[in-house]
Amino acid sequence: MSEENGYGHPYGCSVEATLSVIGGRWKSIIIFLLLQNEVLRFGELRRKIEGITQRMLTNQLRELEADRIIDRTVYAEVPPRVEYTLTDYGRSLEPIMLAMRDWGAEHMHVAQAEEDTED
């Protein structure tokens, strides 16, 4: 643990702490999908997230589970069934995820308008 940042923890600021949990290309998408769907199985997540590999999805889910954002439930069936849900703590990210969705929609609109004026 670094004391150099003056906070006595590994994050420089609260934004850095948030991004350490939800940052990257896939985690926010996983969280948003679980906000929209109460429960999703691994295969469902993989089908819904275009471009993610099985290995990457597995790693991202493990990290989200370690950060207590999602719960993983394994059912003793053949073949095994694994379901993912948001924890209550994970659900506390909902306002952040909705704000990101809204900002992203506005950004896409602005970017498209700029592109249209360049043509």
VEXBADREN-594388 format. One record per atom (N, C-alpha, C): residue in one letter; atom name; x, y, z. Coordinates in pm, 1 decimal. Example, Ala and Ser with C-alpha at 12.3 -4.5 7.8 and 13.67 -1.06 7.14 Angstrom:
<atoms>
+------+------+----------+----------+----------+
! type ! atom !       c1 !       c2 !       c3 !
+------+------+----------+----------+----------+
!    a !    N !   1319.0 !   -569.0 !    780.0 !
!    a !   CA !   1230.0 !   -450.0 !    780.0 !
!    a !    C !   1320.0 !   -330.0 !    780.0 !
!    s !    N !   1285.0 !   -225.0 !    708.0 !
!    s !   CA !   1367.0 !   -106.0 !    714.0 !
!    s !    C !   1290.0 !      3.0 !    787.0 !
+------+------+----------+----------+----------+
</atoms>
This chain:
<atoms>
+------+------+----------+----------+----------+
! type ! atom !       c1 !       c2 !       c3 !
+------+------+----------+----------+----------+
!    m !    N !     84.0 !   -118.5 !      0.0 !
!    m !   CA !      0.0 !      0.0 !      0.0 !
!    m !    C !     87.8 !    123.9 !      0.0 !
!    s !    N !     60.3 !    212.0 !    -92.9 !
!    s !   CA !    140.5 !    333.1 !   -105.5 !
!    s !    C !     85.1 !    444.2 !    -18.3 !
!    e !    N !    172.9 !    504.9 !     59.1 !
!    e !   CA !    133.4 !    620.0 !    140.1 !
!    e !    C !    160.4 !    750.0 !     65.6 !
!    e !    N !    227.3 !    740.9 !    -51.0 !
!    e !   CA !    267.8 !    860.0 !   -124.6 !
!    e !    C !    150.8 !    943.6 !   -173.1 !
!    n !    N !     35.0 !    882.2 !   -196.7 !
!    n !   CA !    -75.9 !    959.2 !   -248.9 !
!    n !    C !   -146.4 !   1040.8 !   -140.7 !
!    g !    N !   -108.7 !   1022.9 !    -15.9 !
!    g !   CA !   -165.8 !   1101.0 !     92.3 !
!    g !    C !   -297.1 !   1047.4 !    145.3 !
!    y !    N !   -353.9 !    945.2 !     78.2 !
!    y !   CA !   -481.7 !    890.2 !    121.0 !
!    y !    C !   -466.4 !    762.5 !    202.6 !
!    g !    N !   -348.7 !    700.1 !    197.8 !
!    g !   CA !   -327.8 !    576.3 !    271.0 !
!    g !    C !   -390.2 !    455.3 !    203.2 !
!    h !    N !   -424.5 !    465.8 !     75.1 !
!    h !   CA !   -478.0 !    354.0 !     -2.0 !
!    h !    C !   -424.5 !    362.5 !   -144.5 !
!    p !    N !   -444.0 !    256.3 !   -222.7 !
!    p !   CA !   -379.2 !    251.7 !   -354.2 !
!    p !    C !   -439.5 !    343.3 !   -460.9 !
!    y !    N !   -548.2 !    412.5 !   -432.5 !
!    y !   CA !   -611.9 !    498.2 !   -532.1 !
!    y !    C !   -572.0 !    643.3 !   -511.1 !
!    g !    N !   -550.6 !    713.7 !   -621.2 !
!    g !   CA !   -517.3 !    854.7 !   -613.5 !
!    g !    C !   -638.1 !    939.8 !   -581.1 !
!    c !    N !   -758.0 !    894.2 !   -625.9 !
!    c !   CA !   -880.6 !    968.4 !   -599.4 !
!    c !    C !   -999.5 !    873.7 !   -613.8 !
!    s !    N !  -1116.7 !    921.5 !   -579.2 !
!    s !   CA !  -1235.7 !    837.1 !   -584.0 !
!    s !    C !  -1273.4 !    798.0 !   -726.7 !
!    v !    N !  -1244.7 !    882.7 !   -824.2 !
!    v !   CA !  -1272.3 !    847.5 !   -964.2 !
!    v !    C !  -1185.4 !    728.9 !  -1004.9 !
!    e !    N !  -1061.1 !    730.3 !   -963.9 !
!    e !   CA !   -971.2 !    618.0 !   -993.4 !
!    e !    C !  -1022.8 !    489.3 !   -929.4 !
!    a !    N !  -1074.8 !    499.4 !   -807.6 !
!    a !   CA !  -1130.8 !    382.4 !   -739.6 !
!    a !    C !  -1249.7 !    326.3 !   -817.1 !
!    t !    N !  -1336.7 !    414.8 !   -866.0 !
!    t !   CA !  -1452.6 !    371.4 !   -943.9 !
!    t !    C !  -1408.6 !    304.6 !  -1072.8 !
!    l !    N !  -1315.3 !    367.7 !  -1143.3 !
!    l !   CA !  -1269.1 !    312.2 !  -1270.3 !
!    l !    C !  -1196.0 !    180.1 !  -1252.1 !
!    s !    N !  -1134.5 !    158.9 !  -1136.2 !
!    s !   CA !  -1067.5 !     30.7 !  -1112.9 !
!    s !    C !  -1168.3 !    -83.5 !  -1109.4 !
!    v !    N !  -1294.1 !    -53.0 !  -1076.0 !
!    v !   CA !  -1397.9 !   -155.3 !  -1068.6 !
!    v !    C !  -1475.8 !   -165.9 !  -1199.3 !
!    i !    N !  -1513.5 !    -54.3 !  -1261.1 !
!    i !   CA !  -1600.8 !    -59.7 !  -1378.7 !
!    i !    C !  -1531.6 !    -20.7 !  -1507.8 !
!    g !    N !  -1402.9 !     14.2 !  -1501.2 !
!    g !   CA !  -1331.6 !     59.0 !  -1619.7 !
!    g !    C !  -1302.8 !    -53.0 !  -1716.7 !
!    g !    N !  -1253.2 !    -14.8 !  -1831.6 !
!    g !   CA !  -1221.8 !   -112.2 !  -1935.0 !
!    g !    C !  -1336.1 !   -124.0 !  -2034.4 !
!    r !    N !  -1313.6 !   -204.7 !  -2134.0 !
!    r !   CA !  -1409.1 !   -215.5 !  -2244.4 !
!    r !    C !  -1534.5 !   -293.5 !  -2209.8 !
!    w !    N !  -1525.7 !   -392.6 !  -2120.9 !
!    w !   CA !  -1634.2 !   -488.8 !  -2106.0 !
!    w !    C !  -1713.1 !   -479.8 !  -1976.0 !
!    k !    N !  -1651.8 !   -439.6 !  -1867.1 !
!    k !   CA !  -1719.2 !   -446.8 !  -1737.2 !
!    k !    C !  -1847.8 !   -364.5 !  -1731.8 !
!    s !    N !  -1844.1 !   -244.8 !  -1784.2 !
!    s !   CA !  -1964.1 !   -161.3 !  -1781.9 !
!    s !    C !  -2076.5 !   -224.9 !  -1863.1 !
!    i !    N !  -2041.6 !   -288.2 !  -1973.8 !
!    i !   CA !  -2142.2 !   -355.0 !  -2056.5 !
!    i !    C !  -2203.1 !   -471.9 !  -1979.6 !
!    i !    N !  -2120.0 !   -549.8 !  -1912.8 !
!    i !   CA !  -2169.5 !   -662.3 !  -1832.4 !
!    i !    C !  -2263.5 !   -611.0 !  -1724.5 !
!    i !    N !  -2221.8 !   -508.8 !  -1653.1 !
!    i !   CA !  -2305.2 !   -452.6 !  -1546.0 !
!    i !    C !  -2436.8 !   -401.6 !  -1602.7 !
!    f !    N !  -2430.8 !   -328.4 !  -1714.0 !
!    f !   CA !  -2552.4 !   -273.7 !  -1772.8 !
!    f !    C !  -2647.4 !   -385.8 !  -1815.5 !
!    l !    N !  -2594.8 !   -492.9 !  -1875.5 !
!    l !   CA !  -2679.1 !   -605.5 !  -1914.9 !
!    l !    C !  -2744.8 !   -670.9 !  -1793.6 !
!    l !    N !  -2670.9 !   -680.1 !  -1682.9 !
!    l !   CA !  -2728.4 !   -739.5 !  -1562.8 !
!    l !    C !  -2828.4 !   -646.3 !  -1495.2 !
!    l !    N !  -2817.3 !   -516.9 !  -1519.1 !
!    l !   CA !  -2920.5 !   -424.5 !  -1472.0 !
!    l !    C !  -3049.4 !   -444.4 !  -1551.5 !
!    q !    N !  -3036.3 !   -473.3 !  -1680.1 !
!    q !   CA !  -3152.4 !   -492.5 !  -1766.5 !
!    q !    C !  -3215.6 !   -630.3 !  -1750.5 !
!    n !    N !  -3136.2 !   -727.9 !  -1711.2 !
!    n !   CA !  -3182.0 !   -866.5 !  -1697.0 !
!    n !    C !  -3147.2 !   -912.8 !  -1556.7 !
!    e !    N !  -3243.4 !   -957.2 !  -1481.9 !
!    e !   CA !  -3219.6 !   -996.8 !  -1343.1 !
!    e !    C !  -3109.1 !  -1101.9 !  -1331.3 !
!    v !    N !  -3114.4 !  -1201.4 !  -1420.4 !
!    v !   CA !  -3019.7 !  -1313.4 !  -1418.0 !
!    v !    C !  -2976.3 !  -1341.8 !  -1560.8 !
!    l !    N !  -2846.9 !  -1364.9 !  -1580.5 !
!    l !   CA !  -2798.0 !  -1407.5 !  -1711.3 !
!    l !    C !  -2700.0 !  -1522.3 !  -1693.3 !
!    r !    N !  -2709.1 !  -1617.5 !  -1783.8 !
!    r !   CA !  -2613.8 !  -1727.1 !  -1786.1 !
!    r !    C !  -2492.3 !  -1684.7 !  -1867.9 !
!    f !    N !  -2383.7 !  -1757.8 !  -1850.8 !
!    f !   CA !  -2258.8 !  -1725.0 !  -1920.0 !
!    f !    C !  -2280.5 !  -1715.2 !  -2070.2 !
!    g !    N !  -2344.9 !  -1816.0 !  -2128.1 !
!    g !   CA !  -2367.6 !  -1818.1 !  -2273.0 !
!    g !    C !  -2452.1 !  -1701.2 !  -2319.9 !
!    e !    N !  -2549.7 !  -1661.9 !  -2239.3 !
!    e !   CA !  -2633.0 !  -1546.8 !  -2275.1 !
!    e !    C !  -2549.6 !  -1419.2 !  -2277.3 !
!    l !    N !  -2465.5 !  -1402.4 !  -2177.2 !
!    l !   CA !  -2377.6 !  -1285.6 !  -2174.4 !
!    l !    C !  -2287.4 !  -1284.5 !  -2297.1 !
!    r !    N !  -2231.9 !  -1397.3 !  -2327.3 !
!    r !   CA !  -2139.7 !  -1405.6 !  -2442.0 !
!    r !    C !  -2209.5 !  -1369.8 !  -2572.3 !
!    r !    N !  -2333.5 !  -1415.4 !  -2589.1 !
!    r !   CA !  -2408.6 !  -1384.0 !  -2711.2 !
!    r !    C !  -2446.2 !  -1235.9 !  -2717.8 !
!    k !    N !  -2473.5 !  -1175.8 !  -2604.6 !
!    k !   CA !  -2517.7 !  -1036.4 !  -2601.3 !
!    k !    C !  -2403.0 !   -936.5 !  -2617.7 !
!    i !    N !  -2279.7 !   -979.2 !  -2590.1 !
!    i !   CA !  -2165.0 !   -888.4 !  -2596.1 !
!    i !    C !  -2082.8 !   -920.5 !  -2719.8 !
!    e !    N !  -2108.9 !   -847.0 !  -2824.0 !
!    e !   CA !  -2041.6 !   -871.2 !  -2951.3 !
!    e !    C !  -1891.6 !   -843.4 !  -2938.7 !
!    g !    N !  -1811.4 !   -938.8 !  -2981.0 !
!    g !   CA !  -1667.3 !   -920.0 !  -2985.7 !
!    g !    C !  -1590.4 !   -968.2 !  -2864.0 !
!    i !    N !  -1658.8 !  -1007.8 !  -2758.2 !
!    i !   CA !  -1586.7 !  -1054.6 !  -2638.8 !
!    i !    C !  -1552.3 !  -1202.3 !  -2655.1 !
!    t !    N !  -1433.2 !  -1239.2 !  -2612.8 !
!    t !   CA !  -1393.8 !  -1380.2 !  -2617.9 !
!    t !    C !  -1438.6 !  -1449.3 !  -2489.7 !
!    q !    N !  -1444.3 !  -1580.3 !  -2494.3 !
!    q !   CA !  -1482.9 !  -1657.3 !  -2376.4 !
!    q !    C !  -1384.8 !  -1631.5 !  -2262.0 !
!    r !    N !  -1256.8 !  -1627.1 !  -2294.4 !
!    r !   CA !  -1154.2 !  -1604.0 !  -2192.0 !
!    r !    C !  -1168.9 !  -1465.5 !  -2128.6 !
!    m !    N !  -1191.4 !  -1364.1 !  -2211.1 !
!    m !   CA !  -1206.5 !  -1228.1 !  -2159.5 !
!    m !    C !  -1331.2 !  -1217.2 !  -2072.5 !
!    l !    N !  -1441.9 !  -1277.0 !  -2117.9 !
!    l !   CA !  -1565.1 !  -1273.0 !  -2038.1 !
!    l !    C !  -1542.3 !  -1340.5 !  -1903.9 !
!    t !    N !  -1476.5 !  -1454.6 !  -1904.2 !
!    t !   CA !  -1446.0 !  -1524.8 !  -1779.7 !
!    t !    C !  -1363.6 !  -1436.5 !  -1686.3 !
!    n !    N !  -1259.4 !  -1372.6 !  -1738.9 !
!    n !   CA !  -1173.7 !  -1286.1 !  -1656.6 !
!    n !    C !  -1250.4 !  -1167.6 !  -1600.6 !
!    q !    N !  -1332.7 !  -1103.8 !  -1683.9 !
!    q !   CA !  -1407.9 !   -987.0 !  -1638.7 !
!    q !    C !  -1509.6 !  -1025.2 !  -1531.8 !
!    l !    N !  -1576.0 !  -1138.8 !  -1550.2 !
!    l !   CA !  -1672.0 !  -1185.4 !  -1450.8 !
!    l !    C !  -1602.6 !  -1217.4 !  -1318.4 !
!    r !    N !  -1485.9 !  -1278.8 !  -1324.7 !
!    r !   CA !  -1410.7 !  -1308.7 !  -1201.9 !
!    r !    C !  -1371.9 !  -1181.8 !  -1127.5 !
!    e !    N !  -1328.5 !  -1078.7 !  -1203.4 !
!    e !   CA !  -1290.7 !   -952.7 !  -1140.0 !
!    e !    C !  -1412.0 !   -884.5 !  -1077.3 !
!    l !    N !  -1524.2 !   -886.0 !  -1147.2 !
!    l !   CA !  -1645.7 !   -825.3 !  -1091.6 !
!    l !    C !  -1693.6 !   -901.3 !   -968.2 !
!    e !    N !  -1677.9 !  -1031.7 !   -969.6 !
!    e !   CA !  -1714.0 !  -1112.5 !   -852.6 !
!    e !    C !  -1620.3 !  -1080.9 !   -735.5 !
!    a !    N !  -1492.1 !  -1069.1 !   -762.1 !
!    a !   CA !  -1394.6 !  -1036.7 !   -656.8 !
!    a !    C !  -1422.3 !   -899.2 !   -596.3 !
!    d !    N !  -1475.1 !   -806.7 !   -677.7 !
!    d !   CA !  -1508.6 !   -672.9 !   -628.7 !
!    d !    C !  -1649.0 !   -666.3 !   -568.7 !
!    r !    N !  -1715.0 !   -781.9 !   -556.8 !
!    r !   CA !  -1848.9 !   -794.6 !   -496.8 !
!    r !    C !  -1957.8 !   -721.8 !   -574.7 !
!    i !    N !  -1937.1 !   -707.9 !   -705.4 !
!    i !   CA !  -2036.0 !   -643.1 !   -791.8 !
!    i !    C !  -2138.2 !   -744.6 !   -841.8 !
!    i !    N !  -2093.7 !   -867.0 !   -867.0 !
!    i !   CA !  -2184.0 !   -972.3 !   -913.6 !
!    i !    C !  -2172.6 !  -1095.8 !   -824.5 !
!    d !    N !  -2278.7 !  -1174.9 !   -828.0 !
!    d !   CA !  -2279.9 !  -1306.5 !   -765.0 !
!    d !    C !  -2281.5 !  -1411.0 !   -874.6 !
!    r !    N !  -2212.0 !  -1519.3 !   -850.7 !
!    r !   CA !  -2204.8 !  -1631.9 !   -944.3 !
!    r !    C !  -2265.5 !  -1751.9 !   -873.9 !
!    t !    N !  -2366.8 !  -1812.5 !   -936.8 !
!    t !   CA !  -2432.1 !  -1930.3 !   -879.7 !
!    t !    C !  -2413.5 !  -2046.9 !   -975.3 !
!    v !    N !  -2356.8 !  -2155.6 !   -923.5 !
!    v !   CA !  -2334.3 !  -2276.3 !  -1003.4 !
!    v !    C !  -2434.8 !  -2381.3 !   -959.0 !
!    y !    N !  -2506.7 !  -2437.6 !  -1055.1 !
!    y !   CA !  -2604.2 !  -2542.3 !  -1026.7 !
!    y !    C !  -2544.4 !  -2677.2 !  -1064.7 !
!    a !    N !  -2561.5 !  -2774.7 !   -975.6 !
!    a !   CA !  -2505.9 !  -2908.7 !   -997.5 !
!    a !    C !  -2593.6 !  -2984.6 !  -1096.3 !
!    e !    N !  -2576.0 !  -2952.1 !  -1221.9 !
!    e !   CA !  -2650.2 !  -3016.5 !  -1330.1 !
!    e !    C !  -2550.0 !  -3059.9 !  -1436.3 !
!    v !    N !  -2596.9 !  -3142.6 !  -1526.8 !
!    v !   CA !  -2514.2 !  -3181.9 !  -1639.2 !
!    v !    C !  -2586.0 !  -3138.8 !  -1766.1 !
!    p !    N !  -2529.3 !  -3048.8 !  -1846.4 !
!    p !   CA !  -2406.3 !  -2974.5 !  -1818.3 !
!    p !    C !  -2428.9 !  -2871.6 !  -1707.6 !
!    p !    N !  -2320.2 !  -2828.0 !  -1641.9 !
!    p !   CA !  -2335.2 !  -2732.5 !  -1531.9 !
!    p !    C !  -2398.3 !  -2602.2 !  -1580.0 !
!    r !    N !  -2483.4 !  -2546.7 !  -1496.9 !
!    r !   CA !  -2546.9 !  -2418.5 !  -1528.9 !
!    r !    C !  -2489.9 !  -2315.1 !  -1433.0 !
!    v !    N !  -2442.4 !  -2203.4 !  -1489.0 !
!    v !   CA !  -2386.0 !  -2094.9 !  -1408.7 !
!    v !    C !  -2464.6 !  -1968.8 !  -1439.5 !
!    e !    N !  -2514.3 !  -1903.8 !  -1333.4 !
!    e !   CA !  -2591.5 !  -1781.6 !  -1350.2 !
!    e !    C !  -2523.9 !  -1667.0 !  -1277.5 !
!    y !    N !  -2538.0 !  -1548.2 !  -1335.6 !
!    y !   CA !  -2479.5 !  -1427.2 !  -1278.9 !
!    y !    C !  -2589.9 !  -1326.7 !  -1249.0 !
!    t !    N !  -2579.2 !  -1263.6 !  -1133.2 !
!    t !   CA !  -2671.1 !  -1157.6 !  -1092.4 !
!    t !    C !  -2588.9 !  -1046.5 !  -1028.7 !
!    l !    N !  -2647.4 !   -928.5 !  -1025.4 !
!    l !   CA !  -2582.8 !   -818.7 !   -953.4 !
!    l !    C !  -2609.4 !   -833.4 !   -804.5 !
!    t !    N !  -2511.5 !   -801.8 !   -724.9 !
!    t !   CA !  -2531.7 !   -793.1 !   -580.9 !
!    t !    C !  -2603.1 !   -660.8 !   -551.6 !
!    d !    N !  -2647.7 !   -642.4 !   -428.5 !
!    d !   CA !  -2704.9 !   -512.6 !   -390.7 !
!    d !    C !  -2600.3 !   -402.5 !   -410.0 !
!    y !    N !  -2477.5 !   -434.7 !   -375.3 !
!    y !   CA !  -2367.1 !   -340.3 !   -393.7 !
!    y !    C !  -2349.4 !   -307.1 !   -541.8 !
!    g !    N !  -2358.1 !   -408.4 !   -627.3 !
!    g !   CA !  -2348.9 !   -387.9 !   -771.2 !
!    g !    C !  -2464.3 !   -303.4 !   -823.6 !
!    r !    N !  -2582.6 !   -324.6 !   -768.2 !
!    r !   CA !  -2699.7 !   -245.5 !   -809.7 !
!    r !    C !  -2683.8 !    -98.3 !   -773.1 !
!    s !    N !  -2598.6 !    -69.4 !   -676.7 !
!    s !   CA !  -2576.8 !     71.2 !   -640.4 !
!    s !    C !  -2507.2 !    147.6 !   -753.6 !
!    l !    N !  -2456.0 !     76.2 !   -853.1 !
!    l !   CA !  -2394.6 !    139.7 !   -970.2 !
!    l !    C !  -2498.1 !    186.5 !  -1072.4 !
!    e !    N !  -2624.5 !    155.2 !  -1051.4 !
!    e !   CA !  -2726.9 !    187.1 !  -1151.3 !
!    e !    C !  -2728.8 !    334.4 !  -1192.1 !
!    p !    N !  -2726.4 !    430.8 !  -1099.4 !
!    p !   CA !  -2728.0 !    571.0 !  -1143.8 !
!    p !    C !  -2606.4 !    606.5 !  -1229.5 !
!    i !    N !  -2492.4 !    549.7 !  -1198.2 !
!    i !   CA !  -2371.3 !    575.3 !  -1276.3 !
!    i !    C !  -2386.6 !    517.1 !  -1416.7 !
!    m !    N !  -2437.8 !    395.2 !  -1424.6 !
!    m !   CA !  -2452.7 !    329.1 !  -1553.8 !
!    m !    C !  -2556.0 !    401.5 !  -1640.4 !
!    l !    N !  -2665.0 !    447.6 !  -1579.4 !
!    l !   CA !  -2766.7 !    520.7 !  -1655.8 !
!    l !    C !  -2712.0 !    654.0 !  -1704.6 !
!    a !    N !  -2633.5 !    720.8 !  -1620.2 !
!    a !   CA !  -2571.7 !    847.0 !  -1661.5 !
!    a !    C !  -2474.1 !    822.8 !  -1776.5 !
!    m !    N !  -2398.0 !    713.6 !  -1771.7 !
!    m !   CA !  -2306.1 !    680.5 !  -1880.6 !
!    m !    C !  -2383.1 !    651.8 !  -2009.2 !
!    r !    N !  -2494.8 !    579.2 !  -1997.1 !
!    r !   CA !  -2577.5 !    550.8 !  -2115.1 !
!    r !    C !  -2629.2 !    680.3 !  -2177.6 !
!    d !    N !  -2681.6 !    768.0 !  -2093.4 !
!    d !   CA !  -2737.7 !    893.5 !  -2143.6 !
!    d !    C !  -2629.9 !    981.4 !  -2206.6 !
!    w !    N !  -2515.3 !    991.2 !  -2140.9 !
!    w !   CA !  -2406.1 !   1071.3 !  -2196.1 !
!    w !    C !  -2358.6 !   1012.2 !  -2328.8 !
!    g !    N !  -2347.7 !    880.1 !  -2334.0 !
!    g !   CA !  -2304.2 !    813.8 !  -2456.3 !
!    g !    C !  -2400.5 !    837.1 !  -2571.7 !
!    a !    N !  -2530.2 !    834.3 !  -2543.7 !
!    a !   CA !  -2630.0 !    860.3 !  -2648.2 !
!    a !    C !  -2615.6 !   1003.5 !  -2700.2 !
!    e !    N !  -2596.3 !   1098.4 !  -2610.6 !
!    e !   CA !  -2577.8 !   1237.9 !  -2651.4 !
!    e !    C !  -2448.6 !   1253.4 !  -2731.8 !
!    h !    N !  -2342.5 !   1188.2 !  -2686.4 !
!    h !   CA !  -2214.5 !   1195.2 !  -2757.1 !
!    h !    C !  -2227.8 !   1138.4 !  -2898.4 !
!    m !    N !  -2297.9 !   1027.4 !  -2912.8 !
!    m !   CA !  -2317.6 !    968.1 !  -3044.9 !
!    m !    C !  -2393.0 !   1066.0 !  -3135.7 !
!    h !    N !  -2491.0 !   1135.1 !  -3079.1 !
!    h !   CA !  -2568.8 !   1233.7 !  -3155.5 !
!    h !    C !  -2479.1 !   1349.9 !  -3199.3 !
!    v !    N !  -2398.7 !   1400.4 !  -3107.0 !
!    v !   CA !  -2308.4 !   1512.2 !  -3138.0 !
!    v !    C !  -2205.6 !   1469.5 !  -3242.4 !
!    a !    N !  -2147.6 !   1352.0 !  -3223.8 !
!    a !   CA !  -2046.1 !   1302.7 !  -3318.0 !
!    a !    C !  -2106.5 !   1284.9 !  -3456.8 !
!    q !    N !  -2229.2 !   1233.6 !  -3464.4 !
!    q !   CA !  -2294.7 !   1214.9 !  -3594.4 !
!    q !    C !  -2323.9 !   1350.4 !  -3659.2 !
!    a !    N !  -2368.1 !   1446.9 !  -3579.2 !
!    a !   CA !  -2396.3 !   1580.6 !  -3633.5 !
!    a !    C !  -2268.9 !   1644.6 !  -3688.9 !
!    e !    N !  -2157.8 !   1627.4 !  -3617.7 !
!    e !   CA !  -2030.3 !   1681.5 !  -3665.7 !
!    e !    C !  -1987.9 !   1613.4 !  -3794.5 !
!    e !    N !  -2007.6 !   1484.3 !  -3800.7 !
!    e !   CA !  -1970.3 !   1408.3 !  -3920.8 !
!    e !    C !  -2055.9 !   1452.7 !  -4039.1 !
!    d !    N !  -2184.9 !   1476.5 !  -4014.3 !
!    d !   CA !  -2275.1 !   1520.5 !  -4121.5 !
!    d !    C !  -2236.7 !   1657.3 !  -4175.2 !
!    t !    N !  -2187.3 !   1745.7 !  -4088.4 !
!    t !   CA !  -2149.4 !   1881.2 !  -4133.8 !
!    t !    C !  -2018.6 !   1878.8 !  -4211.8 !
!    e !    N !  -1936.0 !   1775.6 !  -4190.5 !
!    e !   CA !  -1809.2 !   1764.3 !  -4263.0 !
!    e !    C !  -1828.9 !   1715.1 !  -4405.4 !
!    d !    N !  -1940.3 !   1646.5 !  -4429.5 !
!    d !   CA !  -1964.9 !   1589.0 !  -4563.0 !
!    d !    C !  -2006.9 !   1692.6 !  -4663.5 !
+------+------+----------+----------+----------+
</atoms>
